[in-house]
Amino acid sequence: MDKEIKICLCGIQGYAGHVLARLVEQHPKLTLTGILARKSQAELYAAMPFAMEKHIPVYSLNELQAQQYQFDVLVLATPAAASIEIVTALASTKMTVIDLSGAFRLSQRELKQWYGLEHQLGSYAAGAHYGLSPWNKAACHQLIANPGCYATCALMALIPLLKAGIIANETIVIDAKSGASGAGKNPKPALMFAELSQNFYPYKIGQHQHTPEIVNALQQFTAQSCDISLVTQMLPLQQGIAMSIYAKSLLNDEAMMLAVKAAYEKAYQDYPLATFAAINQGSPQQDHSMLSLKTIVGTAGVNIAYHVQDKKVFVFATIDNLYKGAASQAIENINHLYQFPIDMGLTLKGGMS
């Protein structure tokens, strides 16, 4: 396809929005041709010099409603409440909307329970496509709900094993740790440098909004009702997610090691952004690389390491919460929409700056 895909981005000053802008700018088929913001063009240009250098127009929501025909895709890197407001105003648009918040991942009942939010979008929101790449390829959908960062990491690790029928779907424990950028850019006392530096703590125990998302997606992709326990914890780091997952094996240990390898090979044979390997196989250097956050931060990939012992399966998954957990997954969804190679434009390595 030779057509230039015109992108409008909202939330460009947030962490994920900043990464998104960089990814769009380096993508050979995408062009950032508009920014949706509450700030005036002068205010946004002062905060984002690159937008001024490239003369990218800045629109208010009312202006975007009048100019929406200029864009192919609107990407929202905004909090859930803001996403609901914007999508409600643009529900009749012909643009594809990709939302990075949790506004359209859950049913109305669950949205109220876990986010304390409601909307009146009815069938429009109910038809949102859950864009977990490569498991749910976006195609001809008007509204795409980008998965959450913890959910993405857990699902990439668990779906292949549950689909293969080799782990029990009960008592799956997910011990998840994330860098502070996952909490967004709004000031919070617990995320101040003096509080977070040399510190580490669990948060939202039993209340994390990605819990129902993980359960729903596992049901969708594996046709199994799963019992999971998710504990999220804050690391004194900028970005990255490290996840340890514990499940019961349904095979003896030797057969299980072969089955896990086969499950991941089958699942990701055509997906270049996933790397998987057994650990404790005689290569400490490879083990360290597979388990280290430094290996994955600043990339669009996912690393999955695994170990089997005493009929238990230990899976260790790592992603960058701002890339595969947010911005680069949105790019994957755009690549799916326009039938580009899934990793097109996703070779960038680097942090938020």
N, C-alpha and C positions, 0 to 999 in steps of 0.2 A: 504494500500500500504506500503510495507516494504522498498521500494527503498529509498536510501538517495538522496535528491534533492540538487544538487550542485549549489550554488549561486556565481555569480561574481558581485561585487558591484563597481560602479564608483561614485565618489563624497563623499567618506567616511569622508573627513575632514569638510564637511559642516554640518549644524545643522541637517537637515533631514537625511543625510547620516550617521551621528553618531548614531542617533536613530535607523535607519535601521540595522546597524551592531549589535546593542544590541538585537534587536528583532530577527534577524536571529540566533544569538548565543544562544538564549534561546528557540528557536523553536525545538520541538522534532524530526521533520522530515527534517529540513533544515541544511545545513552546508555551511559556508562561506569558499569557497575553492580558491578564487582568488579576487584580487583587481585590477581594471583598474585605472591607474593614470598617470599623466604627470611627476610626481616626480620619481626619482630613488627609488629602494627598500630601500636603506640606508636612504634617505631623509624621505620617508614615515614612516619607522620604527621609526625614531627619533621623528616624530610628533605623531605617534599612537603606543605607546609601546605594546598595546594588540596584534596588528598584528604581531609584532616581537615575542612576547611570544608564539603565536600559530603557528608561522612559515607559515603565509599565504603568498603565492607567490604574487608578484606585477608585473603586465604586462603593457607594453606600448600598444598602439592601434595596432601597427604592430605585436607585439608578440601575442596579443589576437586573431588576425585574424588567426594566425597559430595554436593556441591552443584552439580555441573555442569549439571543439568537447568535451572538458573536462567538460563543464558546461551545465546545464539545463536551467538556467534563468540568464539573465543579467539585473540588476536593475540600472537605471541611475538617480542619485540624482544630476543632473547637470543643469546649465542654458540651455535655449532653444537652443541657438546657438551651444553649445557644444554637446547637444543631437543630433542635426541634423548632425553634423560632424561625430559622432560615428556611428549613425544608417546608414548613407550613406555608410560608410566603411564596415559595417557588414550586408548589406541588403540581402546577400545571405546566411546568417547564418541559422542554424537550431535551434539555441537557441530561446527561448521566450525572448523578450525584453520588460521590463516594464519601461516606462519613466515618471518621476515625473514632468517634465517641461511642458510648454504649447505648445511644438513644434508640437504635433500631435493631439491636441484636436479640431482644427479648420480647415476649408477649406483653400486652398492656398490663396484665396483672403483675407480672414479674418486674416490669419497669417501675411500677408504683412501689412494689415491695422493696426492691434493691437500690433504686435510684431516687425514690420519692418524687417521680415525675410522671406526667401524663401528657398525651397529645390527642388531637381529634382527627388524625389522618386516616383512620379506618383501614380500608383495603390497600391504600397506597403504601402505608408502612408495613402492613401485614405481608405484602409482597416483596419486602426487602430481601435481597440476595445476601446470604452470609458468605463473604468473600474470603474463605480460608484457602489460600493457594498452597499446593496444587490440588487440594481435595475438592474444592468447589469452584470450578472455573467460571468466571463472570462472562456472560454473553447476553447481549441485548436486554440487560436489566436497567431500569431507570434509577433505582436506588440500591446501592451496595453498602452493606454494613461491614466495615473492616473489623476483623476480630480484635479482641483485647490482647495485650501483650502476654500476660500470664496464660491466657487461654491458648494463644498460638503455640507457645512453648510446650505446654502440656499435651495439646492435641497432636502436634507433629510427632511427639514421642509415643503416644498411646494408641492412636488410631491403627497403625499397622499391626500392632500386637493383638489388639482386640478383634480386628477383622480376620486375623489368622486363627483366632480361637485358641490361643496358647497361654493366655493369662486369665485369671478369674476376674469377673467384672464387679467383685465386691471388695470392700476394704482396700481400695487403692489410696495410698497416702502420697500427697504431693507437697513437698517441702520446698517452697519457692522464695528466692531472694532477689531483690532488684535494687539497682542504683536509684538515686534520688530523682532523676529526671522523669521517672515514671509517674511521679506525683504532680507533674505540671509545674508551671512557672509562677503561679500565684504564691505570694509569701505565706509561709506557715512556720510558726515558732519551732516546731519539732525538726524542721529541715534547715534551720539556721546552721551555719558552719560550726559555731561553738557547741551546738547540741548534737550534731550528727558526726562530727569528726571524732575518730577513735571510739565510735559507738556502734551499736547494733541492736535491733529490737524487732519483735513481731508487731504486726498491726492488723486491724480489722479482723480479729480472730473470730471465725464463725460468721463474719458479715461481709466478706469480700464479694463484690458484684460479679467477679468472673467465675464464681462457683456455679451458679445456674447456667451460665454460658457454656462452661466445659461439659456439664451433664447433658445439656440439650444437644450440643454438637456431637458428643459421643453417641447419643441415641440416633441422631441423624445419619452419621457416617458409618456406624457399625451395627445399627439395629439392636443395640444392647442397652438396657437400663443399668447404669453403673452407680455404685456407691463410692463416692470420693470424699476424702478429707483434705482440704486445701488450707495451708497455713502460709501467709505471706509475711515476708520480713524485709526490713530496710537495711541496705548496706551503705556504708559511708563512701560511696562511689558515685561517679557522674552518671554512668549508663551501663546497661547490661543486665541480663537475667540468668541466674544459675539455679537450676531446678533439679532436685533429687526426688525420684519417684520410686515407690516400693509397691510391688504387686506379688501375688501368689502365682507360682508357676503351675501349669497343668500337665507338665511333662517331667521326666527325670532330667537331671542337670545336663547330661551330655546331649540328649536329644534337644533340650531347650536351647542350648547355645547355638546349635545348627538352625533351629526353627526361628530364633530371633533374627539371626543374620539373613535368613531367607525372606522373612517378613519385611525387613527394611529394604532389601534388594528389590523385591517385587514392588514395594510402594514407591520407591524413589529412583527407579532405574532411568526414568526420563526427566528427572528433576535435578538440575545441576547445583542447586543451592543447598542441598542437604548432604552432610557428611556423617557417616556412622561407622563405629568400630567397637569391637570388644576391648575391654581393658584387662590388665593382669595377664597379658599374653607374652610377656618377655621383653617389651619395649617401653621402659619408663618414660622415654622422651616422647613417644607417641601418646602415651596415656596423659602426660602433662599437657600436651597440645590440645587433645580432645576435651580435657576437663577445664582448661583455663579460659576465663572470660576474655583475657587479652587477645586470644586467638580470634574471637568472633566479633568483638566490639568494633564498630565502624564498617561492618559488612552486612549484606542482606541474607547471610546464610544462617543455617541452624546446624549445630553439632550435637550428635546423639551418641553417647558412650553407654555401654551396657556390661553387666556382669551377672552371672547366675551362680547361686550357691544355696544348697540345702532347700531346694524347691522354692526359692525366692528369687525374684528378678529385680535387679537394681538398675535403674535407667537414669542417666545424668544428661540433661539437655541444657544447652546454652544458646541464647540469641541476644541480639542487641534490641532492647525495648523500643528504641527510636527508629530502627530500620525494619527488620522482619516483624517486630511487634507493632509497627505503625506505618511509617512513611514508605519504606521499600515494598511492603505488602500492598499498599495502595498502587504503587507503580506496577507491581505484578498483575493486579486486577485490571489496570489500564492495558497492559500488554495482552492479557487474555481477551479483553473486549475487542481489540483491533488485530488480534491474531499475529502479534509480534512474538519473537522468541521470549520465553518467560523471563530470562535474565537480561534482556536488552536494557541498557542504561543503568545497570546495577553493579558496576565494577568499582565504584568509589569506595575508598577506605579512609576513614578519618572520624574525628569526634564531632561534637556539636558546633565547634567554633568555625 
